[in-house]
Amino acid sequence: MQIDTALISRLEKLARLQLDDSERTQLTGDLQRILDMVDKLRELDTTGVAPLIYLNDTENVLREDVAGQQLSPMEALQNAPKHDGQFFRVPKVIE
């Protein structure tokens, strides 16, 4: 694939960028180097190589979800600055 001014203009429009000529020239060179590197990677023989799905083989080690010590409603409201006996009272944050 060849990087030309039409492709750069299209990318500029899609990304909603406004580039000057020096930036377009730099972007053209950068994109061409990326494509050259991808072409070089395509030359590698990857037969028999499993695709990389995860970077390491560790699995999530999760503990059992077991209910622990629970507070009664009165104990929970004991240190609340404001409450109505059943619920916490907080300032309104959404108007």
TORDOTOR-622192 format. One record per residue (C-alpha): residue in three letters; x, y, z. Coordinates in steps of 0.1 Angstrom, whole numbers, plus 5000, padded with zeros to 4 digits. Layout:
REM residues N
alaXYZ/...
REM end
This chain:
REM residues 95
met500050005000/gln501350344990/ile500750645012/asp499850944990/thr498251284995/ala494751154989/leu495050905017/ile496551165041/ser493651405032/arg491151135039/leu492751045072/glu492951405081/lys489151445074/leu488251135093/ala490351235123/arg489051595121/leu492651725120/gln493952035103/leu497551965094/asp500052195077/asp502352075049/ser505251985072/glu502951775094/arg501451605064/thr504951515052/gln505951385086/leu502751185088/thr503351035054/gly506850925064/asp505550775097/leu502750585081/gln505150445054/arg507550325081/ile504750155099/leu503649975067/asp507249875060/met507549725094/val504249535089/asp505449405056/lys508649285073/leu506649105099/arg504648935072/glu507848775059/leu508248575091/asp507248205091/thr504648175118/thr503547815110/gly503147615142/val503147925164/ala500147955186/pro498448295187/leu499048505217/ile495848545236/tyr497148645271/leu500448785281/asn500848545310/asp499348215320/thr498048315354/glu494348285361/asn492248495384/val492448355419/leu489248475436/arg488148395471/glu484648265479/asp482048535484/val481148475520/ala479048705541/gly481048825571/gln480149035602/gln477049245595/leu475849555613/ser472349605624/pro470549915609/met470850095642/glu474650015645/ala475150145609/leu473350465616/gln475050525650/asn477950735636/ala476050895607/pro476051275610/lys472351285598/his469851005596/asp466050965600/gly466150645621/gln466050425590/phe468150585562/phe471250805559/arg470451165551/val472851325526/pro472751665508/lys471151675474/val473851655447/ile471651655415/glu469251935407/
REM end
